[in-house]
Amino acid sequence: MATKSKKNGIISTFFNKGSMDIPFLLVLMTIVTVGLIMLFSASYTYSYYNRGSSTQIFTRQLFWVGVGLLLMYIISRVRYEYFRAVAVIGVVVSIGLLLLVLVLPEYKPGFKRWIDLGFTTFQPSEIAKIGLILILALLLERQYKIVVGKVPSEMVVCRRIEEMTNGRLVIYKSFTTTILYGVIILTFAGLVFLENHVSGTVLMLALGIVMLFLGEVNNKWFIIAGIGIAIVGVLLIANPDILKEYAGERIVAWLDKDYEPLGARWQTNNSLYAIGSGGFLGTGLGQSKQKHLYVSEPQNDFIFSIVCEELGFVGAAVIILLFAYLVYRGIKIGLRAKDRFSALLAMGIVFQVGVQVALNIAVVSDFIPNTGISLPFFSAGGTSVVILLCEMGMVLSISRSARKKE
């Protein structure tokens, strides 16, 4: 009897029985469902000609979505305090995998992004995203301390709550800690860059900046970073040859709309044709013409152009609003979180999704150079969708322990 009681105590300590945020779950499941439908529509021609079966890409993605949903549910039941315990392990594993992929044989010539497991491949950069968010959330939490007032430390989620409770918050903003954050972010971004993964590098830097902003790091550092990014951007635009051949050529193709229409501009031009063809209401689900081997890989980075063609401006706008609401609900969960770590973790994860969606749409509409950033829950990719759903499980876990009132 005592053994059973002890076992139940361990289970109750590890698992959270609170109710999750239902609006967040519903909008997430809606996005995942729509993403699968659009993936099948966008991929069946490419899948037939390149994989021998019109459903191969879709069924593979469906399998990984099922795995991801199962892991999401399990993780959503785990108490969020355990995520803090694995933050340091996460950064060690992430950096280890980023180093490992650099020494392994290339899965694709010229690119060291994938580790081949035989039955599937995965990109360590996908794991590194959540690793970076976890370690920054942990470190940023430790720079705060209540010194006056009756506010318990777990109530201090952001400055807004601190003001409402009349407590006084000391923020440790030493030069050393800020440099440490910069070293961590640049280490992740630098290792991803060595993989010839420019889009992943951009996303790592963006995630790092977002996390430091949420953590209320001194504004002067953002000014310095902004000036540095602007200088680097101007330098790369003026001298694209500095980058690897494929990346530099993409910048040239972005600047010169007449550059190699049958080469570097082919995919972007056909993406724009697809978006323009969709009009206001679209050509209808399954009726895209550009997916018939015009847009090079319509199931991946440029799937949103097929969405625009088949569902039109209205359908594309609805999907963007769904993503916006997902980010909004994630922010609300963060604001209701019981401590700064879980708040920063929840908001960092949903901002990762939001930034990735914004960059993907900017690429397919030719607002920025083609960087190869996938559209979350829509683009084909087992590693990506499984890790994204695991991250959603973390947000749902935090929501189970969140205060019901802000």
C-alpha positions in Angstrom: 0.0 0.0 0.0 2.8 2.3 0.9 4.6 1.5 -2.4 1.5 2.3 -4.4 1.1 5.6 -2.5 4.7 6.5 -3.2 4.3 5.6 -6.9 1.1 7.8 -7.2 3.0 10.6 -5.5 5.8 10.4 -8.1 3.3 10.4 -10.9 1.4 13.4 -9.5 4.7 15.3 -9.1 5.8 14.6 -12.7 2.4 15.1 -14.5 0.1 18.1 -14.5 -3.6 17.4 -14.2 -4.7 21.0 -14.9 -6.8 21.9 -17.9 -5.0 23.1 -21.0 -5.8 26.2 -23.0 -8.5 25.0 -25.3 -8.5 28.0 -27.8 -4.8 27.5 -28.4 -5.3 23.7 -28.9 -8.3 24.3 -31.3 -6.5 26.8 -33.5 -3.4 24.6 -33.6 -5.4 21.6 -34.7 -7.1 23.7 -37.3 -3.8 24.9 -38.7 -2.4 21.3 -38.7 -5.5 20.0 -40.5 -5.5 22.7 -43.1 -1.7 22.2 -43.5 -2.2 18.5 -44.3 -4.9 19.2 -46.8 -2.9 21.8 -48.6 0.2 19.6 -48.5 -1.6 16.8 -50.3 -3.0 19.2 -52.9 0.4 20.9 -53.5 2.5 17.7 -53.5 0.7 15.0 -55.4 2.0 15.9 -58.9 5.6 16.3 -57.7 5.2 13.1 -55.6 4.0 11.1 -58.6 6.8 12.2 -60.9 9.7 12.1 -58.4 8.6 9.5 -55.8 6.5 7.1 -58.0 3.3 7.6 -55.9 1.1 10.6 -55.8 0.4 10.1 -52.1 4.0 9.2 -50.9 4.8 12.7 -49.5 1.4 13.1 -47.9 1.3 9.7 -46.2 4.8 10.2 -44.9 3.9 13.6 -43.5 0.7 12.2 -42.0 2.7 9.6 -40.2 5.1 12.2 -38.7 2.1 14.4 -37.7 0.6 11.4 -35.8 3.9 10.9 -34.0 4.2 14.6 -33.2 0.6 14.8 -31.9 1.3 11.8 -29.6 4.5 13.4 -28.3 2.7 16.8 -27.9 0.0 15.2 -25.7 2.6 13.5 -23.5 4.7 16.6 -23.2 1.6 18.7 -22.4 1.0 16.5 -19.4 4.5 17.0 -18.0 4.9 19.7 -15.4 6.7 22.6 -17.0 9.2 22.8 -14.2 11.0 19.8 -15.8 11.7 21.9 -18.9 13.9 24.1 -16.8 15.8 21.0 -15.6 16.6 20.0 -19.2 17.6 23.5 -20.5 21.3 23.0 -20.0 21.1 19.4 -21.4 19.2 20.8 -24.4 21.9 23.3 -25.3 24.7 20.7 -25.0 22.8 18.3 -27.2 22.0 21.0 -29.7 25.6 22.2 -30.0 26.8 18.6 -30.1 24.5 17.7 -33.0 25.4 20.9 -34.9 29.0 19.9 -34.6 28.3 16.3 -35.5 26.6 17.2 -38.8 29.7 19.2 -39.9 31.9 16.1 -39.7 29.5 13.5 -41.2 29.4 12.9 -44.9 27.2 15.3 -46.8 23.7 14.1 -47.4 23.3 16.6 -50.2 26.4 17.8 -52.1 27.5 21.2 -50.8 25.2 21.2 -47.8 25.8 19.8 -44.3 22.3 20.2 -42.8 21.0 16.6 -42.5 22.0 13.6 -40.5 20.9 10.4 -42.3 19.5 7.8 -39.9 18.7 5.3 -42.7 15.0 5.2 -42.3 14.8 9.0 -42.2 16.9 12.2 -42.0 16.7 15.1 -39.6 18.2 18.6 -39.4 20.0 19.4 -36.1 19.1 23.1 -36.7 15.4 22.2 -35.9 16.4 20.9 -32.5 18.8 23.9 -32.0 15.8 26.3 -32.2 14.2 25.0 -29.1 17.6 24.5 -27.4 18.4 28.2 -27.9 15.0 29.3 -26.6 15.3 27.0 -23.5 18.8 28.2 -22.5 18.0 31.9 -23.0 14.7 31.6 -21.0 16.7 30.0 -18.2 19.4 32.6 -18.1 17.1 35.6 -18.6 14.9 34.4 -15.7 17.9 34.5 -13.3 18.6 38.2 -13.9 15.4 39.3 -12.1 14.8 39.6 -8.4 12.1 41.2 -6.2 13.7 43.3 -3.5 10.8 45.4 -2.2 7.1 44.7 -1.9 4.9 41.6 -1.2 5.1 40.1 -4.6 6.3 36.5 -4.7 9.0 35.9 -7.3 6.8 33.4 -9.3 4.4 36.3 -10.0 6.9 38.4 -11.8 6.4 37.5 -15.4 6.8 40.8 -17.1 7.1 44.5 -16.2 3.3 44.9 -16.7 2.5 42.5 -13.9 5.2 44.0 -11.7 3.6 47.5 -12.1 0.2 46.2 -11.3 1.4 44.6 -8.1 3.4 47.6 -6.9 6.5 45.6 -6.3 9.9 46.8 -7.2 12.0 44.8 -9.6 15.7 44.8 -9.8 17.0 43.7 -13.2 20.6 42.6 -13.4 21.8 44.0 -16.7 25.6 43.6 -16.4 27.9 43.9 -19.4 29.1 40.3 -18.7 25.7 38.7 -18.8 24.7 40.5 -22.0 27.9 39.4 -23.7 27.2 35.8 -22.6 23.8 36.0 -24.3 25.5 37.3 -27.4 28.1 34.5 -27.4 25.4 31.9 -27.1 23.3 33.3 -29.9 26.3 33.7 -32.2 27.5 30.2 -31.4 24.2 28.7 -32.5 23.9 31.0 -35.6 27.6 30.4 -36.5 27.4 26.6 -36.4 24.2 26.7 -38.5 25.9 29.1 -41.0 28.7 26.5 -41.4 26.1 24.1 -42.6 25.5 26.4 -45.6 22.1 27.1 -44.1 21.6 30.8 -44.5 17.9 30.7 -43.7 18.6 28.8 -40.4 21.2 31.4 -39.5 18.8 34.2 -40.0 16.1 32.4 -37.9 18.6 31.8 -35.1 19.6 35.4 -35.0 15.9 36.5 -35.1 15.0 34.1 -32.3 17.9 35.4 -30.1 16.9 39.0 -30.6 13.2 38.2 -29.8 14.2 36.4 -26.6 16.5 39.2 -25.4 13.7 41.7 -26.2 11.2 39.6 -24.2 13.8 39.4 -21.4 14.0 43.2 -21.3 17.7 43.5 -22.0 18.9 47.1 -22.2 17.7 48.8 -25.3 21.1 50.1 -26.3 22.1 46.6 -27.3 19.3 46.4 -29.8 20.4 49.7 -31.3 24.0 48.3 -31.6 22.7 45.1 -33.0 20.4 47.0 -35.5 23.3 49.1 -36.7 25.5 46.0 -37.1 22.7 44.1 -39.0 22.2 47.1 -41.3 25.9 47.3 -42.1 26.2 43.6 -42.8 23.0 43.7 -44.9 24.3 46.6 -47.1 27.7 44.9 -47.4 26.1 41.6 -48.6 23.8 43.4 -51.1 26.7 45.4 -52.5 29.0 42.3 -52.5 26.9 39.1 -52.8 30.0 37.2 -53.8 31.1 37.2 -50.1 28.5 34.5 -49.5 28.6 31.0 -50.8 27.8 30.7 -54.5 24.2 29.6 -54.1 23.4 32.3 -51.4 25.1 35.1 -53.3 23.2 34.2 -56.5 19.9 34.4 -54.6 20.6 38.0 -53.6 21.5 38.9 -57.2 18.3 37.2 -58.4 16.3 39.2 -55.8 17.8 42.5 -56.9 17.6 41.9 -60.6 14.1 40.6 -61.6 15.4 39.8 -65.1 18.3 37.7 -63.9 18.2 34.1 -65.2 14.4 33.5 -65.6 15.1 29.9 -66.3 17.6 29.5 -63.5 17.9 31.4 -60.2 14.6 33.4 -60.8 12.6 30.3 -61.9 11.0 29.3 -58.6 10.3 32.9 -57.4 8.8 34.0 -60.7 6.5 31.0 -60.8 5.6 31.6 -57.2 4.5 35.1 -58.1 2.5 33.7 -61.1 0.7 31.4 -58.7 -0.1 34.2 -56.2 -1.4 36.4 -59.0 -3.4 33.6 -60.6 -5.3 33.0 -57.4 -7.0 36.4 -57.4 -9.5 37.1 -54.7 -11.2 33.7 -54.2 -8.6 31.3 -55.8 -8.9 28.8 -58.6 -10.3 26.1 -56.2 -8.8 23.4 -54.0 -6.6 21.1 -56.2 -6.8 23.3 -59.2 -3.4 24.9 -59.1 -1.5 24.9 -62.4 1.9 26.1 -61.0 2.3 23.0 -58.9 2.6 20.9 -62.1 6.4 21.1 -62.0 6.6 24.9 -62.5 7.1 25.8 -58.8 10.2 23.5 -58.3 9.2 21.9 -54.9 5.7 23.1 -54.2 5.4 20.9 -51.1 8.3 22.6 -49.3 9.3 26.3 -48.9 6.9 27.6 -51.6 3.8 25.8 -50.6 2.2 29.2 -49.6 2.2 30.2 -53.2 0.0 27.2 -54.0 -2.2 28.1 -51.1 -2.7 31.6 -52.6 -3.4 30.2 -56.1 -6.0 27.6 -54.9 -7.6 29.5 -52.0 -7.0 33.1 -53.2 -6.5 36.2 -51.2 -9.4 35.3 -48.8 -8.0 31.8 -48.0 -4.5 33.0 -47.6 -5.6 35.8 -45.3 -7.6 33.3 -43.2 -4.5 31.2 -42.8 -2.4 34.2 -41.8 -5.1 35.1 -39.2 -5.0 31.6 -37.8 -1.3 31.8 -37.3 -1.7 35.3 -35.8 -4.3 34.0 -33.3 -2.0 31.1 -32.4 0.8 33.6 -31.5 -1.7 35.8 -29.6 -3.0 32.9 -27.5 0.6 31.8 -26.8 1.4 35.3 -25.6 -1.6 35.3 -23.3 -0.5 31.9 -21.9 2.9 33.5 -21.3 1.5 36.5 -19.5 -0.5 34.2 -17.2 2.5 31.9 -16.5 3.6 31.5 -12.9 7.2 32.4 -13.4 9.5 34.2 -15.8 11.1 31.0 -17.3 7.8 29.5 -18.4 6.6 32.9 -19.6 9.7 33.4 -21.8 9.6 29.8 -23.0 5.9 30.0 -24.1 6.3 33.4 -25.8 9.6 32.4 -27.4 8.1 29.3 -28.9 5.1 31.1 -30.4 7.3 33.9 -31.7 9.5 31.3 -33.4 6.4 30.2 -35.3 5.3 33.8 -36.1 8.8 34.8 -37.3 9.1 31.7 -39.4 5.7 32.3 -41.0 6.5 36.0 -41.7 9.9 35.1 -43.3 8.4 32.3 -45.4 5.6 34.6 -46.8 8.1 37.3 -47.4 10.2 34.9 -49.5 7.4 33.5 -51.7 6.1 37.0 -52.4 9.7 38.2 -53.3 9.9 40.8 -50.5 13.2 39.2 -49.4 15.7 36.9 -51.1 14.9 33.2 -51.3 16.2 31.9 -48.0 14.6 28.4 -47.9 12.5 28.9 -44.8 9.7 26.4 -44.4 6.1 27.2 -43.5 5.3 25.7 -40.1 2.8 22.8 -40.2 2.4 23.2 -44.0 5.8 22.4 -45.6 6.8 18.7 -45.8 9.4 17.6 -43.3 9.2 15.0 -40.6 11.8 16.6 -38.2 10.2 20.0 -38.5 6.7 19.0 -37.8 7.5 16.6 -34.9 9.7 19.2 -33.1 7.1 21.9 -33.7 4.4 19.8 -32.2 6.6 19.0 -29.2 7.1 22.7 -28.7 3.3 23.2 -28.8 3.1 20.5 -26.1 5.4 22.7 -24.0 3.1 25.7 -24.4 0.1 23.6 -23.5 1.9 22.3 -20.4 2.6 25.8 -19.3 -1.1 26.7 -19.9 -2.1 23.9 -17.5 -0.3 25.6 -14.7 -1.1 29.2 -15.7 -3.2 31.6 -13.6 -6.8 31.7 -14.8 -6.9 35.5 -14.4 -4.3 37.9 -15.7 
